[in-house]
Amino acid sequence: MRLNNLGIVHTKIQRPDPEAAERLAQHSVATIHEAMGRVGLMRPYLRPIYEDAHMAGAAVTVLLQPGDNWMMHVAAEQVQEGDVVVAGCTTETEDGFFGELLATSMRAHGCRGLVIDGGVRDVADLKKMGFPVFSRAIHAKGTVKATLGSVNIPVVVANALVNPGDFIVADIDGVVVVPRELVGAVADAADNRVANEEAKRTRFRAGELGLDMYKMRDPLAAKGLVYED
């Protein structure tokens, strides 16, 4: 009888519908988060290692052990074109699990980037490669290869649950997780939100105030807001 989910690699995962995923990938993290009802964000301590880093793709998930990047090499074998690797750890850690060599390996198999609740290094090389990483820390501390974790199991990364095949979008504003089965519906909602915002943008450009567009004056007056010369 298994007492935990360590030492498991699931080699077959379901990924989102490619057409829906491509549509969703065009939207920003903020738009997707709002379109889903203000859910799905990872904690904001995950930051891009360079300012214009961004990515979108289906999640290949990794559960790491502190100070050990063995499972990152195992995950590289499971990556398909268009995937992103999403790595959590059994405990909080800032060790440098990932660098330029692993990025080179993963990119050769189609990986679009990495989200990791841990540390990375070789940042200058990763930036030169244009390999986007969103991480908890930048840390040169090395790791060993000695302890089993798992690949393609549910993981918690920066307080967000990520299942294999969920869709990940990351940009300067953060990282958002979209459940695989909702990708099409969220893409529709995001499209609608963008169209609605464009209509509002046109009105703002014409000089209309949010106070009037959103009918805020009466509620503000009811709360006691007064204007004085």
Secondary structure, DSSP 8 states (H G I E B T S, - for coil): --SSSTT-B--------HHHHHHHTTS-HHHHHHHTTS--B--TT-EESSTT--EEEEEEEEEEBTTB-HHHHHHHHH--TTEEEEEEESS----EEE-HHHHHHHHHTT---EEEEEEE--HHHHHHHT--EEEEEE-----BS-S--EESS-EEETTEEE-TT-EEEEETTEEEEE-GGGHHHHHHHHHHHHHHHHHHHHHHHTT--HHHHTT-HHHHHHTT-----
